[in-house]
Amino acid sequence: QVRLVESGGGLVQPGGSLRLSCVVSGSILRRNHMGWYRQAPGKERDLVARIMTDGSTNYADSVKGRFTISRDNAKNTLYLQMNSLKPEDTGIYYCNNFLLPYTWGQGTQVTVSS
C-alpha cells in the first residue's frame, strides 16, 4: 500500500514562505501524475497544483505565480514551494496521485497569520 507523508507546514506571517515536502513510499513517484491539495477550515479539499509525469505543471488561479510544484523522483519526494503567503492560504495541505488517489496521508498544517 502506498504511503504519503507530508511535512514542512507551520505558522508564518503574511508575505512569508514555506516549502512543503511529501515522501511517497516505494519507487512509484516517477510513474504518477501528482498533486498538492488544500483543505481550508470548513471547506472541501481542493487541488492547488499538479505536476504530470512529463514535468508539466498547472496551478489554481489563487496560487499562480506564488506557488511552485516540483518533484525529485530519485528521492521519491514531491515539493510545494509557497511564497508571498496570504491568510487565505491557511489550511491542511495534502499530496496525492492526481488521477487515482491513494489513501490520504495526515497532511501538514499551514497557518498564515500575523
MODELLER restraints for C-alpha pairs under 7 A, 6 or more apart:
rsr = mdl.restraints
at = mdl.atoms
rsr.add(forms.Gaussian(group=physical.xy_distance, feature=features.Distance(at['CA:2:A'], at['CA:25:A']), mean=5.64, stdev=0.5))
rsr.add(forms.Gaussian(group=physical.xy_distance, feature=features.Distance(at['CA:2:A'], at['CA:102:A']), mean=6.69, stdev=0.5))
rsr.add(forms.Gaussian(group=physical.xy_distance, feature=features.Distance(at['CA:3:A'], at['CA:24:A']), mean=5.91, stdev=0.5))
rsr.add(forms.Gaussian(group=physical.xy_distance, feature=features.Distance(at['CA:3:A'], at['CA:25:A']), mean=5.19, stdev=0.5))
rsr.add(forms.Gaussian(group=physical.xy_distance, feature=features.Distance(at['CA:4:A'], at['CA:22:A']), mean=6.49, stdev=0.5))
rsr.add(forms.Gaussian(group=physical.xy_distance, feature=features.Distance(at['CA:4:A'], at['CA:23:A']), mean=5.86, stdev=0.5))
rsr.add(forms.Gaussian(group=physical.xy_distance, feature=features.Distance(at['CA:4:A'], at['CA:24:A']), mean=4.94, stdev=0.5))
rsr.add(forms.Gaussian(group=physical.xy_distance, feature=features.Distance(at['CA:4:A'], at['CA:25:A']), mean=6.63, stdev=0.5))
rsr.add(forms.Gaussian(group=physical.xy_distance, feature=features.Distance(at['CA:4:A'], at['CA:104:A']), mean=6.89, stdev=0.5))
rsr.add(forms.Gaussian(group=physical.xy_distance, feature=features.Distance(at['CA:4:A'], at['CA:105:A']), mean=5.07, stdev=0.5))
rsr.add(forms.Gaussian(group=physical.xy_distance, feature=features.Distance(at['CA:5:A'], at['CA:22:A']), mean=5.35, stdev=0.5))
rsr.add(forms.Gaussian(group=physical.xy_distance, feature=features.Distance(at['CA:5:A'], at['CA:23:A']), mean=5.22, stdev=0.5))
rsr.add(forms.Gaussian(group=physical.xy_distance, feature=features.Distance(at['CA:5:A'], at['CA:24:A']), mean=6.73, stdev=0.5))
rsr.add(forms.Gaussian(group=physical.xy_distance, feature=features.Distance(at['CA:5:A'], at['CA:105:A']), mean=5.81, stdev=0.5))
rsr.add(forms.Gaussian(group=physical.xy_distance, feature=features.Distance(at['CA:6:A'], at['CA:21:A']), mean=5.62, stdev=0.5))
rsr.add(forms.Gaussian(group=physical.xy_distance, feature=features.Distance(at['CA:6:A'], at['CA:22:A']), mean=4.29, stdev=0.5))
rsr.add(forms.Gaussian(group=physical.xy_distance, feature=features.Distance(at['CA:6:A'], at['CA:23:A']), mean=6.56, stdev=0.5))
rsr.add(forms.Gaussian(group=physical.xy_distance, feature=features.Distance(at['CA:6:A'], at['CA:94:A']), mean=6.59, stdev=0.5))
rsr.add(forms.Gaussian(group=physical.xy_distance, feature=features.Distance(at['CA:6:A'], at['CA:107:A']), mean=5.34, stdev=0.5))
rsr.add(forms.Gaussian(group=physical.xy_distance, feature=features.Distance(at['CA:6:A'], at['CA:108:A']), mean=5.70, stdev=0.5))
rsr.add(forms.Gaussian(group=physical.xy_distance, feature=features.Distance(at['CA:7:A'], at['CA:20:A']), mean=5.79, stdev=0.5))
rsr.add(forms.Gaussian(group=physical.xy_distance, feature=features.Distance(at['CA:7:A'], at['CA:21:A']), mean=5.31, stdev=0.5))
rsr.add(forms.Gaussian(group=physical.xy_distance, feature=features.Distance(at['CA:7:A'], at['CA:22:A']), mean=6.43, stdev=0.5))
rsr.add(forms.Gaussian(group=physical.xy_distance, feature=features.Distance(at['CA:7:A'], at['CA:108:A']), mean=5.44, stdev=0.5))
rsr.add(forms.Gaussian(group=physical.xy_distance, feature=features.Distance(at['CA:8:A'], at['CA:19:A']), mean=5.97, stdev=0.5))
rsr.add(forms.Gaussian(group=physical.xy_distance, feature=features.Distance(at['CA:8:A'], at['CA:20:A']), mean=4.50, stdev=0.5))
rsr.add(forms.Gaussian(group=physical.xy_distance, feature=features.Distance(at['CA:8:A'], at['CA:21:A']), mean=6.06, stdev=0.5))
rsr.add(forms.Gaussian(group=physical.xy_distance, feature=features.Distance(at['CA:8:A'], at['CA:108:A']), mean=6.82, stdev=0.5))
rsr.add(forms.Gaussian(group=physical.xy_distance, feature=features.Distance(at['CA:9:A'], at['CA:18:A']), mean=6.92, stdev=0.5))
rsr.add(forms.Gaussian(group=physical.xy_distance, feature=features.Distance(at['CA:9:A'], at['CA:20:A']), mean=6.25, stdev=0.5))
rsr.add(forms.Gaussian(group=physical.xy_distance, feature=features.Distance(at['CA:9:A'], at['CA:108:A']), mean=5.23, stdev=0.5))
rsr.add(forms.Gaussian(group=physical.xy_distance, feature=features.Distance(at['CA:9:A'], at['CA:109:A']), mean=5.17, stdev=0.5))
rsr.add(forms.Gaussian(group=physical.xy_distance, feature=features.Distance(at['CA:9:A'], at['CA:110:A']), mean=4.85, stdev=0.5))
rsr.add(forms.Gaussian(group=physical.xy_distance, feature=features.Distance(at['CA:10:A'], at['CA:109:A']), mean=6.14, stdev=0.5))
rsr.add(forms.Gaussian(group=physical.xy_distance, feature=features.Distance(at['CA:10:A'], at['CA:110:A']), mean=5.03, stdev=0.5))
rsr.add(forms.Gaussian(group=physical.xy_distance, feature=features.Distance(at['CA:10:A'], at['CA:111:A']), mean=6.11, stdev=0.5))
rsr.add(forms.Gaussian(group=physical.xy_distance, feature=features.Distance(at['CA:11:A'], at['CA:110:A']), mean=6.17, stdev=0.5))
rsr.add(forms.Gaussian(group=physical.xy_distance, feature=features.Distance(at['CA:11:A'], at['CA:111:A']), mean=4.73, stdev=0.5))
rsr.add(forms.Gaussian(group=physical.xy_distance, feature=features.Distance(at['CA:11:A'], at['CA:112:A']), mean=5.93, stdev=0.5))
rsr.add(forms.Gaussian(group=physical.xy_distance, feature=features.Distance(at['CA:12:A'], at['CA:111:A']), mean=6.28, stdev=0.5))
rsr.add(forms.Gaussian(group=physical.xy_distance, feature=features.Distance(at['CA:12:A'], at['CA:112:A']), mean=5.01, stdev=0.5))
rsr.add(forms.Gaussian(group=physical.xy_distance, feature=features.Distance(at['CA:12:A'], at['CA:113:A']), mean=6.31, stdev=0.5))
rsr.add(forms.Gaussian(group=physical.xy_distance, feature=features.Distance(at['CA:13:A'], at['CA:112:A']), mean=5.42, stdev=0.5))
rsr.add(forms.Gaussian(group=physical.xy_distance, feature=features.Distance(at['CA:13:A'], at['CA:113:A']), mean=5.05, stdev=0.5))
rsr.add(forms.Gaussian(group=physical.xy_distance, feature=features.Distance(at['CA:13:A'], at['CA:114:A']), mean=5.00, stdev=0.5))
rsr.add(forms.Gaussian(group=physical.xy_distance, feature=features.Distance(at['CA:14:A'], at['CA:84:A']), mean=6.92, stdev=0.5))
rsr.add(forms.Gaussian(group=physical.xy_distance, feature=features.Distance(at['CA:14:A'], at['CA:85:A']), mean=5.32, stdev=0.5))
rsr.add(forms.Gaussian(group=physical.xy_distance, feature=features.Distance(at['CA:14:A'], at['CA:86:A']), mean=5.06, stdev=0.5))
rsr.add(forms.Gaussian(group=physical.xy_distance, feature=features.Distance(at['CA:14:A'], at['CA:87:A']), mean=6.37, stdev=0.5))
rsr.add(forms.Gaussian(group=physical.xy_distance, feature=features.Distance(at['CA:14:A'], at['CA:112:A']), mean=5.78, stdev=0.5))
rsr.add(forms.Gaussian(group=physical.xy_distance, feature=features.Distance(at['CA:14:A'], at['CA:113:A']), mean=6.04, stdev=0.5))
rsr.add(forms.Gaussian(group=physical.xy_distance, feature=features.Distance(at['CA:14:A'], at['CA:114:A']), mean=6.50, stdev=0.5))
rsr.add(forms.Gaussian(group=physical.xy_distance, feature=features.Distance(at['CA:15:A'], at['CA:83:A']), mean=6.99, stdev=0.5))
rsr.add(forms.Gaussian(group=physical.xy_distance, feature=features.Distance(at['CA:15:A'], at['CA:84:A']), mean=4.09, stdev=0.5))
rsr.add(forms.Gaussian(group=physical.xy_distance, feature=features.Distance(at['CA:15:A'], at['CA:85:A']), mean=4.82, stdev=0.5))
rsr.add(forms.Gaussian(group=physical.xy_distance, feature=features.Distance(at['CA:15:A'], at['CA:86:A']), mean=6.43, stdev=0.5))
rsr.add(forms.Gaussian(group=physical.xy_distance, feature=features.Distance(at['CA:16:A'], at['CA:83:A']), mean=6.16, stdev=0.5))
rsr.add(forms.Gaussian(group=physical.xy_distance, feature=features.Distance(at['CA:16:A'], at['CA:84:A']), mean=5.48, stdev=0.5))
rsr.add(forms.Gaussian(group=physical.xy_distance, feature=features.Distance(at['CA:16:A'], at['CA:85:A']), mean=5.45, stdev=0.5))
rsr.add(forms.Gaussian(group=physical.xy_distance, feature=features.Distance(at['CA:17:A'], at['CA:82:A']), mean=5.40, stdev=0.5))
rsr.add(forms.Gaussian(group=physical.xy_distance, feature=features.Distance(at['CA:17:A'], at['CA:83:A']), mean=4.40, stdev=0.5))
rsr.add(forms.Gaussian(group=physical.xy_distance, feature=features.Distance(at['CA:17:A'], at['CA:84:A']), mean=6.23, stdev=0.5))
rsr.add(forms.Gaussian(group=physical.xy_distance, feature=features.Distance(at['CA:17:A'], at['CA:85:A']), mean=6.18, stdev=0.5))
rsr.add(forms.Gaussian(group=physical.xy_distance, feature=features.Distance(at['CA:18:A'], at['CA:81:A']), mean=6.18, stdev=0.5))
rsr.add(forms.Gaussian(group=physical.xy_distance, feature=features.Distance(at['CA:18:A'], at['CA:82:A']), mean=5.24, stdev=0.5))
rsr.add(forms.Gaussian(group=physical.xy_distance, feature=features.Distance(at['CA:18:A'], at['CA:83:A']), mean=6.75, stdev=0.5))
rsr.add(forms.Gaussian(group=physical.xy_distance, feature=features.Distance(at['CA:19:A'], at['CA:79:A']), mean=6.91, stdev=0.5))
rsr.add(forms.Gaussian(group=physical.xy_distance, feature=features.Distance(at['CA:19:A'], at['CA:80:A']), mean=5.64, stdev=0.5))
rsr.add(forms.Gaussian(group=physical.xy_distance, feature=features.Distance(at['CA:19:A'], at['CA:81:A']), mean=4.46, stdev=0.5))
rsr.add(forms.Gaussian(group=physical.xy_distance, feature=features.Distance(at['CA:19:A'], at['CA:82:A']), mean=5.98, stdev=0.5))
rsr.add(forms.Gaussian(group=physical.xy_distance, feature=features.Distance(at['CA:20:A'], at['CA:79:A']), mean=5.51, stdev=0.5))
rsr.add(forms.Gaussian(group=physical.xy_distance, feature=features.Distance(at['CA:20:A'], at['CA:80:A']), mean=4.98, stdev=0.5))
rsr.add(forms.Gaussian(group=physical.xy_distance, feature=features.Distance(at['CA:20:A'], at['CA:81:A']), mean=6.41, stdev=0.5))
rsr.add(forms.Gaussian(group=physical.xy_distance, feature=features.Distance(at['CA:21:A'], at['CA:77:A']), mean=6.58, stdev=0.5))
rsr.add(forms.Gaussian(group=physical.xy_distance, feature=features.Distance(at['CA:21:A'], at['CA:78:A']), mean=5.72, stdev=0.5))
rsr.add(forms.Gaussian(group=physical.xy_distance, feature=features.Distance(at['CA:21:A'], at['CA:79:A']), mean=4.60, stdev=0.5))
rsr.add(forms.Gaussian(group=physical.xy_distance, feature=features.Distance(at['CA:21:A'], at['CA:80:A']), mean=6.58, stdev=0.5))
rsr.add(forms.Gaussian(group=physical.xy_distance, feature=features.Distance(at['CA:22:A'], at['CA:77:A']), mean=5.38, stdev=0.5))
rsr.add(forms.Gaussian(group=physical.xy_distance, feature=features.Distance(at['CA:22:A'], at['CA:78:A']), mean=4.95, stdev=0.5))
rsr.add(forms.Gaussian(group=physical.xy_distance, feature=features.Distance(at['CA:22:A'], at['CA:79:A']), mean=6.29, stdev=0.5))
rsr.add(forms.Gaussian(group=physical.xy_distance, feature=features.Distance(at['CA:22:A'], at['CA:95:A']), mean=6.45, stdev=0.5))
rsr.add(forms.Gaussian(group=physical.xy_distance, feature=features.Distance(at['CA:23:A'], at['CA:76:A']), mean=5.83, stdev=0.5))
rsr.add(forms.Gaussian(group=physical.xy_distance, feature=features.Distance(at['CA:23:A'], at['CA:77:A']), mean=4.50, stdev=0.5))
rsr.add(forms.Gaussian(group=physical.xy_distance, feature=features.Distance(at['CA:23:A'], at['CA:78:A']), mean=6.49, stdev=0.5))
rsr.add(forms.Gaussian(group=physical.xy_distance, feature=features.Distance(at['CA:24:A'], at['CA:76:A']), mean=5.50, stdev=0.5))
rsr.add(forms.Gaussian(group=physical.xy_distance, feature=features.Distance(at['CA:24:A'], at['CA:77:A']), mean=6.10, stdev=0.5))
rsr.add(forms.Gaussian(group=physical.xy_distance, feature=features.Distance(at['CA:27:A'], at['CA:76:A']), mean=6.34, stdev=0.5))
rsr.add(forms.Gaussian(group=physical.xy_distance, feature=features.Distance(at['CA:29:A'], at['CA:73:A']), mean=5.90, stdev=0.5))
rsr.add(forms.Gaussian(group=physical.xy_distance, feature=features.Distance(at['CA:29:A'], at['CA:76:A']), mean=5.66, stdev=0.5))
rsr.add(forms.Gaussian(group=physical.xy_distance, feature=features.Distance(at['CA:30:A'], at['CA:53:A']), mean=6.30, stdev=0.5))
rsr.add(forms.Gaussian(group=physical.xy_distance, feature=features.Distance(at['CA:30:A'], at['CA:73:A']), mean=5.38, stdev=0.5))
rsr.add(forms.Gaussian(group=physical.xy_distance, feature=features.Distance(at['CA:31:A'], at['CA:53:A']), mean=6.22, stdev=0.5))
rsr.add(forms.Gaussian(group=physical.xy_distance, feature=features.Distance(at['CA:32:A'], at['CA:53:A']), mean=5.92, stdev=0.5))
rsr.add(forms.Gaussian(group=physical.xy_distance, feature=features.Distance(at['CA:32:A'], at['CA:97:A']), mean=6.39, stdev=0.5))
rsr.add(forms.Gaussian(group=physical.xy_distance, feature=features.Distance(at['CA:33:A'], at['CA:51:A']), mean=5.87, stdev=0.5))
rsr.add(forms.Gaussian(group=physical.xy_distance, feature=features.Distance(at['CA:33:A'], at['CA:52:A']), mean=4.28, stdev=0.5))
rsr.add(forms.Gaussian(group=physical.xy_distance, feature=features.Distance(at['CA:33:A'], at['CA:53:A']), mean=5.36, stdev=0.5))
rsr.add(forms.Gaussian(group=physical.xy_distance, feature=features.Distance(at['CA:33:A'], at['CA:97:A']), mean=5.86, stdev=0.5))
rsr.add(forms.Gaussian(group=physical.xy_distance, feature=features.Distance(at['CA:33:A'], at['CA:98:A']), mean=5.46, stdev=0.5))
rsr.add(forms.Gaussian(group=physical.xy_distance, feature=features.Distance(at['CA:33:A'], at['CA:99:A']), mean=6.93, stdev=0.5))
rsr.add(forms.Gaussian(group=physical.xy_distance, feature=features.Distance(at['CA:34:A'], at['CA:50:A']), mean=5.60, stdev=0.5))
rsr.add(forms.Gaussian(group=physical.xy_distance, feature=features.Distance(at['CA:34:A'], at['CA:51:A']), mean=5.46, stdev=0.5))
rsr.add(forms.Gaussian(group=physical.xy_distance, feature=features.Distance(at['CA:34:A'], at['CA:52:A']), mean=6.39, stdev=0.5))
rsr.add(forms.Gaussian(group=physical.xy_distance, feature=features.Distance(at['CA:34:A'], at['CA:96:A']), mean=5.73, stdev=0.5))
rsr.add(forms.Gaussian(group=physical.xy_distance, feature=features.Distance(at['CA:34:A'], at['CA:97:A']), mean=4.50, stdev=0.5))
rsr.add(forms.Gaussian(group=physical.xy_distance, feature=features.Distance(at['CA:34:A'], at['CA:98:A']), mean=4.81, stdev=0.5))
rsr.add(forms.Gaussian(group=physical.xy_distance, feature=features.Distance(at['CA:35:A'], at['CA:47:A']), mean=6.81, stdev=0.5))
rsr.add(forms.Gaussian(group=physical.xy_distance, feature=features.Distance(at['CA:35:A'], at['CA:49:A']), mean=5.57, stdev=0.5))
rsr.add(forms.Gaussian(group=physical.xy_distance, feature=features.Distance(at['CA:35:A'], at['CA:50:A']), mean=4.02, stdev=0.5))
rsr.add(forms.Gaussian(group=physical.xy_distance, feature=features.Distance(at['CA:35:A'], at['CA:51:A']), mean=6.26, stdev=0.5))
rsr.add(forms.Gaussian(group=physical.xy_distance, feature=features.Distance(at['CA:35:A'], at['CA:95:A']), mean=5.58, stdev=0.5))
rsr.add(forms.Gaussian(group=physical.xy_distance, feature=features.Distance(at['CA:35:A'], at['CA:96:A']), mean=5.54, stdev=0.5))
rsr.add(forms.Gaussian(group=physical.xy_distance, feature=features.Distance(at['CA:35:A'], at['CA:97:A']), mean=6.18, stdev=0.5))
rsr.add(forms.Gaussian(group=physical.xy_distance, feature=features.Distance(at['CA:35:A'], at['CA:98:A']), mean=5.28, stdev=0.5))
rsr.add(forms.Gaussian(group=physical.xy_distance, feature=features.Distance(at['CA:36:A'], at['CA:47:A']), mean=6.05, stdev=0.5))
rsr.add(forms.Gaussian(group=physical.xy_distance, feature=features.Distance(at['CA:36:A'], at['CA:48:A']), mean=5.82, stdev=0.5))
rsr.add(forms.Gaussian(group=physical.xy_distance, feature=features.Distance(at['CA:36:A'], at['CA:49:A']), mean=5.31, stdev=0.5))
rsr.add(forms.Gaussian(group=physical.xy_distance, feature=features.Distance(at['CA:36:A'], at['CA:50:A']), mean=6.29, stdev=0.5))
rsr.add(forms.Gaussian(group=physical.xy_distance, feature=features.Distance(at['CA:36:A'], at['CA:93:A']), mean=6.80, stdev=0.5))
rsr.add(forms.Gaussian(group=physical.xy_distance, feature=features.Distance(at['CA:36:A'], at['CA:94:A']), mean=5.65, stdev=0.5))
rsr.add(forms.Gaussian(group=physical.xy_distance, feature=features.Distance(at['CA:36:A'], at['CA:95:A']), mean=4.45, stdev=0.5))
rsr.add(forms.Gaussian(group=physical.xy_distance, feature=features.Distance(at['CA:36:A'], at['CA:96:A']), mean=6.67, stdev=0.5))
rsr.add(forms.Gaussian(group=physical.xy_distance, feature=features.Distance(at['CA:37:A'], at['CA:45:A']), mean=6.27, stdev=0.5))
rsr.add(forms.Gaussian(group=physical.xy_distance, feature=features.Distance(at['CA:37:A'], at['CA:46:A']), mean=5.29, stdev=0.5))
rsr.add(forms.Gaussian(group=physical.xy_distance, feature=features.Distance(at['CA:37:A'], at['CA:47:A']), mean=4.29, stdev=0.5))
rsr.add(forms.Gaussian(group=physical.xy_distance, feature=features.Distance(at['CA:37:A'], at['CA:48:A']), mean=5.37, stdev=0.5))
rsr.add(forms.Gaussian(group=physical.xy_distance, feature=features.Distance(at['CA:37:A'], at['CA:93:A']), mean=5.56, stdev=0.5))
rsr.add(forms.Gaussian(group=physical.xy_distance, feature=features.Distance(at['CA:37:A'], at['CA:94:A']), mean=5.05, stdev=0.5))
rsr.add(forms.Gaussian(group=physical.xy_distance, feature=features.Distance(at['CA:37:A'], at['CA:95:A']), mean=6.01, stdev=0.5))
rsr.add(forms.Gaussian(group=physical.xy_distance, feature=features.Distance(at['CA:38:A'], at['CA:45:A']), mean=5.38, stdev=0.5))
rsr.add(forms.Gaussian(group=physical.xy_distance, feature=features.Distance(at['CA:38:A'], at['CA:46:A']), mean=5.34, stdev=0.5))
rsr.add(forms.Gaussian(group=physical.xy_distance, feature=features.Distance(at['CA:38:A'], at['CA:47:A']), mean=6.41, stdev=0.5))
rsr.add(forms.Gaussian(group=physical.xy_distance, feature=features.Distance(at['CA:38:A'], at['CA:48:A']), mean=6.57, stdev=0.5))
rsr.add(forms.Gaussian(group=physical.xy_distance, feature=features.Distance(at['CA:38:A'], at['CA:91:A']), mean=6.00, stdev=0.5))
rsr.add(forms.Gaussian(group=physical.xy_distance, feature=features.Distance(at['CA:38:A'], at['CA:92:A']), mean=5.62, stdev=0.5))
rsr.add(forms.Gaussian(group=physical.xy_distance, feature=features.Distance(at['CA:38:A'], at['CA:93:A']), mean=4.53, stdev=0.5))
rsr.add(forms.Gaussian(group=physical.xy_distance, feature=features.Distance(at['CA:38:A'], at['CA:94:A']), mean=6.32, stdev=0.5))
rsr.add(forms.Gaussian(group=physical.xy_distance, feature=features.Distance(at['CA:39:A'], at['CA:45:A']), mean=4.15, stdev=0.5))
rsr.add(forms.Gaussian(group=physical.xy_distance, feature=features.Distance(at['CA:39:A'], at['CA:46:A']), mean=6.28, stdev=0.5))
rsr.add(forms.Gaussian(group=physical.xy_distance, feature=features.Distance(at['CA:39:A'], at['CA:91:A']), mean=5.23, stdev=0.5))
rsr.add(forms.Gaussian(group=physical.xy_distance, feature=features.Distance(at['CA:39:A'], at['CA:92:A']), mean=5.20, stdev=0.5))
rsr.add(forms.Gaussian(group=physical.xy_distance, feature=features.Distance(at['CA:39:A'], at['CA:93:A']), mean=6.47, stdev=0.5))
rsr.add(forms.Gaussian(group=physical.xy_distance, feature=features.Distance(at['CA:40:A'], at['CA:90:A']), mean=6.16, stdev=0.5))
rsr.add(forms.Gaussian(group=physical.xy_distance, feature=features.Distance(at['CA:40:A'], at['CA:91:A']), mean=4.16, stdev=0.5))
rsr.add(forms.Gaussian(group=physical.xy_distance, feature=features.Distance(at['CA:40:A'], at['CA:92:A']), mean=6.51, stdev=0.5))
rsr.add(forms.Gaussian(group=physical.xy_distance, feature=features.Distance(at['CA:41:A'], at['CA:91:A']), mean=6.24, stdev=0.5))
rsr.add(forms.Gaussian(group=physical.xy_distance, feature=features.Distance(at['CA:48:A'], at['CA:59:A']), mean=5.69, stdev=0.5))
rsr.add(forms.Gaussian(group=physical.xy_distance, feature=features.Distance(at['CA:48:A'], at['CA:60:A']), mean=4.92, stdev=0.5))
rsr.add(forms.Gaussian(group=physical.xy_distance, feature=features.Distance(at['CA:48:A'], at['CA:63:A']), mean=6.94, stdev=0.5))
rsr.add(forms.Gaussian(group=physical.xy_distance, feature=features.Distance(at['CA:49:A'], at['CA:58:A']), mean=5.66, stdev=0.5))
rsr.add(forms.Gaussian(group=physical.xy_distance, feature=features.Distance(at['CA:49:A'], at['CA:59:A']), mean=4.39, stdev=0.5))
rsr.add(forms.Gaussian(group=physical.xy_distance, feature=features.Distance(at['CA:49:A'], at['CA:60:A']), mean=6.25, stdev=0.5))
rsr.add(forms.Gaussian(group=physical.xy_distance, feature=features.Distance(at['CA:49:A'], at['CA:69:A']), mean=6.47, stdev=0.5))
rsr.add(forms.Gaussian(group=physical.xy_distance, feature=features.Distance(at['CA:50:A'], at['CA:57:A']), mean=5.59, stdev=0.5))
rsr.add(forms.Gaussian(group=physical.xy_distance, feature=features.Distance(at['CA:50:A'], at['CA:58:A']), mean=5.43, stdev=0.5))
rsr.add(forms.Gaussian(group=physical.xy_distance, feature=features.Distance(at['CA:50:A'], at['CA:59:A']), mean=6.63, stdev=0.5))
rsr.add(forms.Gaussian(group=physical.xy_distance, feature=features.Distance(at['CA:50:A'], at['CA:69:A']), mean=6.90, stdev=0.5))
rsr.add(forms.Gaussian(group=physical.xy_distance, feature=features.Distance(at['CA:51:A'], at['CA:57:A']), mean=4.46, stdev=0.5))
rsr.add(forms.Gaussian(group=physical.xy_distance, feature=features.Distance(at['CA:51:A'], at['CA:58:A']), mean=6.72, stdev=0.5))
rsr.add(forms.Gaussian(group=physical.xy_distance, feature=features.Distance(at['CA:51:A'], at['CA:69:A']), mean=6.72, stdev=0.5))
rsr.add(forms.Gaussian(group=physical.xy_distance, feature=features.Distance(at['CA:66:A'], at['CA:82:A']), mean=6.11, stdev=0.5))
rsr.add(forms.Gaussian(group=physical.xy_distance, feature=features.Distance(at['CA:66:A'], at['CA:83:A']), mean=5.14, stdev=0.5))
rsr.add(forms.Gaussian(group=physical.xy_distance, feature=features.Distance(at['CA:66:A'], at['CA:84:A']), mean=6.14, stdev=0.5))
rsr.add(forms.Gaussian(group=physical.xy_distance, feature=features.Distance(at['CA:67:A'], at['CA:80:A']), mean=6.70, stdev=0.5))
rsr.add(forms.Gaussian(group=physical.xy_distance, feature=features.Distance(at['CA:67:A'], at['CA:81:A']), mean=5.49, stdev=0.5))
rsr.add(forms.Gaussian(group=physical.xy_distance, feature=features.Distance(at['CA:67:A'], at['CA:82:A']), mean=4.51, stdev=0.5))
rsr.add(forms.Gaussian(group=physical.xy_distance, feature=features.Distance(at['CA:67:A'], at['CA:83:A']), mean=6.09, stdev=0.5))
rsr.add(forms.Gaussian(group=physical.xy_distance, feature=features.Distance(at['CA:68:A'], at['CA:80:A']), mean=5.64, stdev=0.5))
rsr.add(forms.Gaussian(group=physical.xy_distance, feature=features.Distance(at['CA:68:A'], at['CA:81:A']), mean=5.04, stdev=0.5))
rsr.add(forms.Gaussian(group=physical.xy_distance, feature=features.Distance(at['CA:68:A'], at['CA:82:A']), mean=6.62, stdev=0.5))
rsr.add(forms.Gaussian(group=physical.xy_distance, feature=features.Distance(at['CA:69:A'], at['CA:79:A']), mean=5.67, stdev=0.5))
rsr.add(forms.Gaussian(group=physical.xy_distance, feature=features.Distance(at['CA:69:A'], at['CA:80:A']), mean=4.58, stdev=0.5))
rsr.add(forms.Gaussian(group=physical.xy_distance, feature=features.Distance(at['CA:69:A'], at['CA:81:A']), mean=6.41, stdev=0.5))
rsr.add(forms.Gaussian(group=physical.xy_distance, feature=features.Distance(at['CA:70:A'], at['CA:78:A']), mean=6.02, stdev=0.5))
rsr.add(forms.Gaussian(group=physical.xy_distance, feature=features.Distance(at['CA:70:A'], at['CA:79:A']), mean=5.18, stdev=0.5))
rsr.add(forms.Gaussian(group=physical.xy_distance, feature=features.Distance(at['CA:70:A'], at['CA:80:A']), mean=6.51, stdev=0.5))
rsr.add(forms.Gaussian(group=physical.xy_distance, feature=features.Distance(at['CA:71:A'], at['CA:77:A']), mean=5.91, stdev=0.5))
rsr.add(forms.Gaussian(group=physical.xy_distance, feature=features.Distance(at['CA:71:A'], at['CA:78:A']), mean=4.42, stdev=0.5))
rsr.add(forms.Gaussian(group=physical.xy_distance, feature=features.Distance(at['CA:71:A'], at['CA:79:A']), mean=5.88, stdev=0.5))
rsr.add(forms.Gaussian(group=physical.xy_distance, feature=features.Distance(at['CA:72:A'], at['CA:78:A']), mean=6.38, stdev=0.5))
rsr.add(forms.Gaussian(group=physical.xy_distance, feature=features.Distance(at['CA:85:A'], at['CA:112:A']), mean=6.76, stdev=0.5))
rsr.add(forms.Gaussian(group=physical.xy_distance, feature=features.Distance(at['CA:86:A'], at['CA:112:A']), mean=6.12, stdev=0.5))
rsr.add(forms.Gaussian(group=physical.xy_distance, feature=features.Distance(at['CA:87:A'], at['CA:112:A']), mean=4.68, stdev=0.5))
rsr.add(forms.Gaussian(group=physical.xy_distance, feature=features.Distance(at['CA:87:A'], at['CA:113:A']), mean=5.81, stdev=0.5))
rsr.add(forms.Gaussian(group=physical.xy_distance, feature=features.Distance(at['CA:89:A'], at['CA:112:A']), mean=6.69, stdev=0.5))
rsr.add(forms.Gaussian(group=physical.xy_distance, feature=features.Distance(at['CA:90:A'], at['CA:110:A']), mean=5.34, stdev=0.5))
rsr.add(forms.Gaussian(group=physical.xy_distance, feature=features.Distance(at['CA:90:A'], at['CA:111:A']), mean=4.63, stdev=0.5))
rsr.add(forms.Gaussian(group=physical.xy_distance, feature=features.Distance(at['CA:90:A'], at['CA:112:A']), mean=5.47, stdev=0.5))
rsr.add(forms.Gaussian(group=physical.xy_distance, feature=features.Distance(at['CA:91:A'], at['CA:109:A']), mean=5.93, stdev=0.5))
rsr.add(forms.Gaussian(group=physical.xy_distance, feature=features.Distance(at['CA:91:A'], at['CA:110:A']), mean=5.43, stdev=0.5))
rsr.add(forms.Gaussian(group=physical.xy_distance, feature=features.Distance(at['CA:91:A'], at['CA:111:A']), mean=6.49, stdev=0.5))
rsr.add(forms.Gaussian(group=physical.xy_distance, feature=features.Distance(at['CA:92:A'], at['CA:107:A']), mean=5.85, stdev=0.5))
rsr.add(forms.Gaussian(group=physical.xy_distance, feature=features.Distance(at['CA:92:A'], at['CA:108:A']), mean=5.40, stdev=0.5))
rsr.add(forms.Gaussian(group=physical.xy_distance, feature=features.Distance(at['CA:92:A'], at['CA:109:A']), mean=4.38, stdev=0.5))
rsr.add(forms.Gaussian(group=physical.xy_distance, feature=features.Distance(at['CA:92:A'], at['CA:110:A']), mean=6.02, stdev=0.5))
rsr.add(forms.Gaussian(group=physical.xy_distance, feature=features.Distance(at['CA:93:A'], at['CA:107:A']), mean=5.27, stdev=0.5))
rsr.add(forms.Gaussian(group=physical.xy_distance, feature=features.Distance(at['CA:93:A'], at['CA:108:A']), mean=5.28, stdev=0.5))
rsr.add(forms.Gaussian(group=physical.xy_distance, feature=features.Distance(at['CA:93:A'], at['CA:109:A']), mean=6.29, stdev=0.5))
rsr.add(forms.Gaussian(group=physical.xy_distance, feature=features.Distance(at['CA:94:A'], at['CA:105:A']), mean=6.84, stdev=0.5))
rsr.add(forms.Gaussian(group=physical.xy_distance, feature=features.Distance(at['CA:94:A'], at['CA:107:A']), mean=4.61, stdev=0.5))
rsr.add(forms.Gaussian(group=physical.xy_distance, feature=features.Distance(at['CA:94:A'], at['CA:108:A']), mean=6.75, stdev=0.5))
rsr.add(forms.Gaussian(group=physical.xy_distance, feature=features.Distance(at['CA:96:A'], at['CA:102:A']), mean=6.43, stdev=0.5))
rsr.add(forms.Gaussian(group=physical.xy_distance, feature=features.Distance(at['CA:96:A'], at['CA:104:A']), mean=6.94, stdev=0.5))
